Amino acid sequence: MKNNIIIVTAIAELGRSRWIANSRLGSHPCCPRKATHAEVAVMGKIPRQCREHVTIRVYRVRKDGSLGMARPCEHCQLYLFREGVRSKNIYWTDRNGIWQRGLNF
């Protein structure tokens, strides 16, 4: 399944402001030396005073162009909550490419 993945992207929006980040190699809160997850990467671009009001959208695009599972992992969920992002403001695609809203950890 991993060979079918092109990219995982996170978009954060607040009013007319928009920040975009992709998964990339680097450090991850729980796994040094592994890829930085897109939702963590995008949070680094957002001013701290805006984080509790931001909307985060995370999606995965496969090689065939379809959307795949992009639910934030447990560590990223905790990170987002610690940074003040509200669960109702987090959107992600499920394994069928359907947008889901919120996280219940």
C-alpha positions as CSV (number, residue, x, y, z in Angstrom):
1,M,0.0,0.0,0.0
2,K,2.8,2.4,0.8
3,N,4.1,2.3,-2.8
4,N,0.8,3.8,-3.9
5,I,1.3,7.0,-1.9
6,I,2.5,10.1,-3.6
7,I,2.2,12.8,-0.9
8,V,0.5,13.7,2.3
9,T,-0.4,17.4,2.6
10,A,-1.8,19.6,5.4
11,I,-3.5,22.9,4.8
12,A,-4.2,25.3,7.7
13,E,-6.6,28.1,7.1
14,L,-7.6,31.2,9.1
15,G,-9.6,33.8,7.4
16,R,-7.7,34.7,4.2
17,S,-4.4,33.2,5.5
18,R,-3.4,29.8,4.3
19,W,-0.4,27.7,5.2
20,I,0.6,24.5,3.3
21,A,3.1,21.7,4.2
22,N,3.8,18.2,3.0
23,S,5.3,15.3,4.9
24,R,9.0,15.4,4.7
25,L,12.1,13.7,6.0
26,G,13.3,15.1,9.3
27,S,12.2,14.7,12.9
28,H,8.8,13.7,14.2
29,P,7.7,14.2,17.8
30,C,7.7,10.4,18.5
31,C,10.1,9.1,16.0
32,P,13.4,10.9,15.4
33,R,15.0,10.1,12.0
34,K,11.6,9.4,10.4
35,A,9.4,11.6,8.3
36,T,7.8,14.8,9.7
37,H,4.1,14.4,9.4
38,A,2.4,17.1,7.4
39,E,0.2,18.3,10.2
40,V,3.3,18.9,12.4
41,A,5.1,20.6,9.6
42,V,2.2,23.0,8.9
43,M,1.9,24.0,12.6
44,G,5.5,25.2,12.5
45,K,4.4,27.9,9.9
46,I,1.4,29.2,11.9
47,P,1.9,32.1,14.3
48,R,1.3,30.9,17.9
49,Q,-1.5,33.4,18.6
50,C,-3.5,32.0,15.6
51,R,-3.3,28.3,16.4
52,E,-6.4,27.9,18.4
53,H,-8.5,29.4,15.7
54,V,-7.0,27.6,12.7
55,T,-8.7,24.9,10.6
56,I,-6.5,22.0,9.6
57,R,-7.1,19.7,6.6
58,V,-4.9,16.7,6.0
59,Y,-5.1,14.5,2.9
60,R,-3.2,11.8,1.2
61,V,-3.0,11.5,-2.6
62,R,-2.2,8.2,-4.1
63,K,-0.4,7.6,-7.5
64,D,-3.7,7.0,-9.2
65,G,-4.9,10.4,-8.0
66,S,-7.4,9.1,-5.5
67,L,-7.5,10.2,-1.8
68,G,-6.4,7.8,0.9
69,M,-6.2,7.6,4.7
70,A,-4.7,10.7,6.3
71,R,-6.0,10.6,9.9
72,P,-3.4,12.1,12.2
73,C,-1.6,9.5,14.3
74,E,-1.9,9.6,18.1
75,H,1.2,11.6,18.6
76,C,0.1,14.2,16.0
77,Q,-3.3,14.4,17.6
78,L,-1.8,15.1,21.0
79,Y,0.5,17.7,19.4
80,L,-2.4,19.5,17.7
81,F,-4.4,19.5,20.9
82,R,-1.5,20.8,22.9
83,E,-1.0,23.6,20.3
84,G,-4.6,24.7,20.9
85,V,-6.2,23.3,17.7
86,R,-9.8,22.3,18.4
87,S,-10.9,18.8,17.3
88,K,-13.9,20.2,15.4
89,N,-11.4,22.2,13.3
90,I,-9.5,19.1,12.1
91,Y,-10.5,17.5,8.8
92,W,-8.8,14.4,7.3
93,T,-9.5,11.8,4.5
94,D,-10.4,8.3,5.4
95,R,-9.3,5.1,3.5
96,N,-12.1,5.6,1.0
97,G,-11.1,9.2,0.3
98,I,-14.1,10.7,2.2
99,W,-13.5,13.8,4.3
100,Q,-14.0,13.3,8.1
101,R,-14.3,16.0,10.7
102,G,-12.9,16.0,14.2
103,L,-10.8,13.6,16.2
104,N,-11.9,11.7,19.3
105,F,-8.8,10.6,21.1
